[in-house]
Amino acid sequence: MRLVLDSEQRQLRSTVRELLADHAPPTRVREVMDGGDGYDPALWRRVSAELGLAGLVVSESRGGSGAGHVERCVVLEELGRALAPVPYLASAALAVDTVLALEDATLEQRLLAGLASGERIGAVAPAGDDGDWGSATASLTAGWRDGGWVLDGHVSFVVSGDVADTVLAYATAPEGPAWFAVSGDAAGLGRTRLRTLDPTRPMARLEFASTPAHRADGADPAAVLEAVRDRAAVALTAERVGMMSRVLEMTVDYTKSRVQFGRPVGSYQAVKHGCADMYCAYQQAESVLRYAAWAADHAPAELPLAAALAQAHTGPASFRVAADAVQLHGGVGYTWEHDAHLYYKRAKTSELLLGAADQQRERLAERLGV
């Protein structure tokens, strides 16, 4: 078991961090956040096509770079640090993992190379109006009409769903749940960007009205849902660790420079303790991440437990760190002009993206057998 990044992985981290420092500073993040696209196409090309980071978990024979989840988590950490406006989580993580898990040769041939190169943006739609992972089967149905499959209904909270070239939807077919691939320009598909708590992560509600779809045949649909959910938990954990690292840096820098009563506020014991608690939470989360990413690459049997632990632990931990950062910044931390609130909002939505905290703890307990 290797839980420490090697020299190549550290070099990858440095490369991505330098790229984002140049092309995704906070001013650019806010420009994209307030714009109409929801993501930065130029930055996405640099991340996916120029650096080849969208296909890290895809083998070279399938059009990827043949690295692994550890490397992908390194990238996700840096994207989380910068709140980078690219659809990496939706496409390079969720969509790629779903296509791989489905084991549908036709779907792989049509989609995988494009997703791995970044030429195609993918999105995964498993949630209904309650936001629960897998609940889309209550609001989205599939039927066979005129020689093909069509979808009717809607799904909600689809990450990058408004810009996706392909949507992988989890729906109810006549014999039970099934996965379907839908082209972003398919007839009868309506997409509406939602106004959510986190303005840096676009989500959409998708409406289907007799929309043509390709049914994925291969692996068990419910098993695919669980496999993708586990890998999504690892990917989100990587984002959270990156966010925690950045807000800790921001907070420490602020407490060193902010002076009250003739001395930096960081010299006061209560502030020191607050920063120390943030640091401990960050270190614990990083340890959990390294194990989960290693399990995704080298110990598939351990991944379900590792992923459940990562999601149950780092979701609340990252939100506490973000909330402490806002408080330790004082009044300025609550203002729209300061970036602390953006990390606070991302941390909360990330915590809920795969279900509420009590659901995550229940999943962990089930996998521990308690």
N, C-alpha and C positions, 0 to 999 in steps of 0.2 A: 504494500500500500504506500503510495507516494502522495503526501498532502502538502508538499511545498512546491511552488512553481520552479521549473528549471530555467536555464538561461534563455532558451528560445521563447518560452512563454512570457518571461519578464520583458524580453525585447518586443514581443507582440504588444504587451501592455503599453510600453513606452511609445511605440509607433502610433497606436490608436489614440493615446492621450495627446500626443503632439498634433495629430490631425484634427482632433476635436478642439484643441486650444486655438488653432488657426481658423477653423471653419464653423465651429459651433460655440462661440462665446455666448455669455448670457444675453447680450444684445441681439444676437442672431436668433437665439431660441425664442425670445419675445416677439421678434418680427414674424417668424413663422407661426407662432402661437396666435397672433392677431390677424394673420393673413387668411387666404382662402384655401390654400392647398392642403394644409394640415401636416405637411412634411416638406423637407428640403430636397428636391430632386437632384440637385448638384451634389450635395453631401451624400445622398444615397448612392449615386454612381461611384463616388470615391470609395465608400465603404464596401460596396458589393462588387462592382466590376473591377476597379483599379487595384484594390487590396485583396479581393477574393474572399471576403469574410462572410458572405451570405451562405456559402456552402461548406462550412467547416466540418459539419458532421456527415456530409455526403461524400461517398467514396470517389476517387478519381475516375473510376470507370463509369460513374454515373454523372460526371460533370462537376464534381465538387473538388475540394482540396484534400480530403482524406485525413483531416486532423481529428478532432473529437470534442466532447462536451466540455472538457477542461478548458480548451482553447476558446470555445464559444462563450463560456462563462467569463473568461478574461475580457473578451470584447464587450459582453453585456455589462460587466462592472464599469467599464469606462463610459459606455453609453448612459448608464444610470448616473454616474458622477456628473455628466454634462447635461442630463435631461435632453440628450441629442434628438432633434426632430426628424427621425427616420423610422420607417416601419419594420425595424429589425426583429422586434419581439414577435410581431404578427406573422411576418413572412419567413424570416430565416430560422425562427424557432418553432412557433406553433404550426405553421403550414408545412414546413419541411418535415417536422416530426410526424405529422398526420399522414402525409403521403408515404413516408417510409414505413409507418406502422400498418398501413392498410394493405401492403403487399399486393397491390393491384398493378400488374405489368403495364396495362394500357395507360393507367393514370400516371405511373412513373415516367413512361415514355413521353407523355404529353406535357407534364408539368415540371418534373424534377430538375432538369438541366436549366430551365428558365428561372426557377426559384433559386437555384444554387448560384447563378450568375447575377442575379438581381434584375434581369431583364423583365421578369414577371414578379408582381407583388401578390402574395397570397394572404388570405385571412381565414380564420376558423370560426364557425358560428355554432357553438354548442349550447347557448344560454337562452332561456325565455325571459319573460318580463321580470321574474324574480331574481335574475342574475345568477342563479345556481348553475353550476357546470353540469350539462346533460339535460337540463330542463326544457331545451328547445323542442323535444319530442311532444310536449304538451301544446305547442303553438304552431308547429310546422309538420305538414303531412305530405306524403309522396304517393302518387298514383300512376298507373300505366295507362296512357291515352295515345291513341293514334300512332302506335308503334314506338313509343318512347316514354321515359319517365318525366314527370312534371312535379313541381313543388307548389304548394299553396299554404299561405300563412305568413308568419313573421318570426324573426329572431331579434334579440336586443343585445346591446353592449358588445358589439363586434369590434374588436380592436383593429383599427385601420380598415374597417369594412367599407368606408366610403371611397377609398382609393384602390381597392384590391382589383387585380385583373382576374383572379379566380377566388371563389368562395367555397370552402369545404364545410358543408352544412350537415348537421346531425338531425335527422328527421324520423318520423314514424311512417314506415312502409306497411303494407297490408299484413305482413307476417312479423313485424316488430321493428325495432330501431335499425337504422341503416345510415351510411354515409353517402353523400352526394357531392359532386363537383359541379359548380355553376359558373359560367363565364360572367365576368363583370358587366358585359354589354348584352346579356341575354334578355330576350323579350319578357316583359312582365316583372322584371326585377327593379324595385324602387329602393333608393338608398337615401337615408336622412341622417346627417351628422347630429349627434346628441349633444346637448349642453350638460356637461358633467362637472363634478367638483374639480377635476384635474384638467386644466386647459392645455397641458403639454402632451397629453396622450389622447388623440382623437378616437372616439367610438361612434358607432353608427347603429341605427335600427334598419334592418333590411326587410322589405315587403316582397312576397312572392305571389304572383298571380298566374297560375298555369305556366310557370317558368321552366323551360327545358333544363334537364339535368342529366349528368352521367352518374349512374350508380356504381359505387366502388364495390367490387367483389373480391374476396380474398380472406382476410383475417376477420375474426369475430368483432362486430361493431362495438359491443360494450367493452371488450378487452382493449380495443384501439382507444376508446375514450379514456380508459384508466391509464393506459401507457402514455398517452399524450399529456394527460393531466399531471402525471408524475414528472415528466420532463419540463412541463411548463412551470411546475413548482421550483425546479432547480434553476430555470432561467430567470424567474422572478426573484429568487433569492440572490442571484448574482447582481441583478439591478439594484436590489436593496443594499447589498454590501457596498456597492459603489456610491450610492446616495449617502449612506452612513459615513463613509470615509470623507466625502466632500463636506457634509454639514459639520462634521467634527473639526475639520480644518478651518472652515469659516468661523466657527464659534471660538476656537482657540485664538485665531488671529484677532477677532473682534475684542475678546476679553483682555488681550495684551495691549491693545491700542486705546480702548475706551477708558478714560480717566474720570474718576469721581472722588471728591474729597482729597485731591492731591495725589492719588495713587491709582494704578490700573485696576479695573474691577476684577481682573483675573487673580489678583493677589489676595482677595477675600476668600476665606475658607469655604463658604457655602458655594461660591462659584467654582472653586477648585474641585470640590466634591462632585458638583454637577458635571464638569468636564470629564472627571475620572470615571463616573458612571457611564457616560457616553462612550468613552474609549473601551471600557470593559465589554459593553454591549456589542460594539463593533468587532472586537477581537473574537468574541464567542460566535457571532454570526459568520465571520470569515472561516472559522474552523468548521462550522456546520456545512458551509458551502463547499469547502474543499473536499470533504468526505462525500457529499452528495454528487458532486461532479465526477469524482473518481469512480463512484459506484455506477454512474450512468455509462461510463466507458468500459469498466473492467469487472464489475460485479452486478450484473443485471438482477440477480436474485435478491440483492441487498437494496436495490434502488427504491422499491415501494416504501420501505421503512425510512430510508434516508430522505426521500422526498417529502414524506409526511412530517418528519421531524423538522426539515428545513422550512416548510410552509408554516407549521404551527409555531415555531420559535421565532423565525426572523420577521414574520409579518407584524406582530405586535411590537417586537423589539425595534424595528426600523421606525415605526410610528412614534414610539416613545422618544427615540433619539431626535427625530425631526421636531417633535413637540418641545423637547428640552432646548433645542437650538433656537426656536422662536422665542422662548422665554428668556434665555440667557442673552439674547440680543436686545432685550429690553423693548422699549416702545418702537424702535425702528424695525424690529423683527415682524411686527404686525402690519406694516405698511405694504401697499401694493408695489412700491418701488424696490423693495428689498427682495432678494431671491429666496429667502428662508421660507416664505409661505408656499413657493412652488414645490419645494421638496416636501413640505408638510402635506400638501394636497396629493402629490404623487405617492407618498408613503401610505396614505389612507386608502386611496383607490387600489393600490397594489395589494394591500392587505385583504381587500374584499374581492379581488378579481376572480379568484377560484372558490369563493364561498366565504361565509362569515367565520370569525375566529373560533366559535364554538364547534362549527362543522369540522374545521381543521384539527382541533383537539380530539374530536370523536374519531376521525380517520386515523390519527396517530394511535389512539387507544386500541382501536380495532386491530391495527397491524402489530401492536405489541402484545395482543392477546389478553388485554385486561378489560 
